[in-house]
Amino acid sequence: MQQIGVSNLVRGTTFFQHAGVSIVYVFMPILAQNLTTSIFEVGLTIASFFLAQILSSMYFGRISDVKGKRLIFIRIGFIGCAVMFGMHYVADNSFYLLLVRLGAGITSGMMVPAMLAYTYESGKDKSKVASIISFHALGWLAGIVAAGIANNEKTIFLISAGLFLAGLAFTARLPSYTIVREHGATKHVIAKNKFLFLSLLLRHIGATSVWTILPLVLTQTLGAKLYEVSIVYVANTAAAFILMNMMGTKIMTKNITKFKIGVGLTTFVFAGMAVMTEWWMAIPSMALVGVTWAFLYIGGSIHLMENNPKSTSTGVFNSTIAISNVIGPVIAGTIAFYYNYVSVMYFAVAICIVAFVVSLKVKK
């Protein structure tokens, strides 16, 4: 019974962690644009979060392994996120918004690798790990829905702070495990897993380039209403949640094979989006995105934790995703400016094919 209780506590902590981030993610471009007329400043503000998260995840992930501690970084991260995401409410100019976005990136990056490592280490039954991580996707689903219900770019920041405080409350009951200190230089982890990180980087650059222009395609080109856009995105997170829950008991494929499947299937997602003529045609493609994300995130992160210092390797894993979140939008904007939206989809197809070829070089 005690083990079941701990698993549910970790599920709750994971849920509130990602719900707090995702509810802000939806409205951030709108808030940034309200505070400045410069599209450059909007891009800088959005990119600042991911740049800070990159450095924070790599640094604190490494420190978490060296110190052999997880909960302290998780709890400080929740407190910091509650403060920094809540401070978005009082950011009344672009400079203050930039500062709080940097702070939010640092505090969220601090707890992500430690949380993943704690999740892996908390269960004697490793089949439960995928089920627990699935609450990452459920949190994103709840955050997106909550943002739509709130429908106010100021109120959602207070809700976000409340979600992080709720997550902090869950951590108060989490047990502190005796963890063997893991030593392994970040450069060594990157070198050892270079093909995995490179294929993840390429795949996610393609994905984030599409996510940059997809809302515009749906609303401006295909005439979707805002609630219809929400339906499209919910298909993504719902599919990811369902499949992640099946990973531990129903889908017994090797983790690195799951990762390769996730990267390869992504190609078909953007090929389908390239030929859309109605907004609802994006729903099956986004559901497939959820499937690919479940495969590559579960497969990639667990493979790394099984074969490397856990928090260090997952810190690099999440930093790689954050790097893609910086590069992808720049490429999308450039391609869309000189060509058109559909060209971005074709770019994503091409780069995902390259990513899959690279992933085949990853050793089992």
Disulfide bonds with the S-S distance in Angstrom:
none
